Amino acid sequence: PFLDIVAGRRVLVKAECLQHTGSFKFRGGLNAVASLPDETRKAGVIAYSSGNHAQGVARAARLHGVPSVIVMPSDAPRLKLDNTRA
């Protein structure tokens, strides 16, 4: 309602920060893992990222019971490393 008043019209907000990992990258990872054939799922997935993509793929794989290997650069932020492992 506040934004509606400020803008003088109805405002719709797409709050990507409310995704499982805090970014839109989770949706891409989830769709990719969900669309894999069963044989590929059994083999697992690999992703390279220093942040949100890594977290999204890791979470999506975990939700689908798919093995995953996430490769992150040595200078990836500690918070991103910790959240990807979680």
Secondary structure, 3 states (H helix, E strand, C coil): CHHHHHHCCCCCCCCHHHCCCCCCHHHHHHHHHHCCCHHHHHHCEEEECCCHHHHHHHHHHHHHCCCEEEECCCCCCHHHHHHHHC
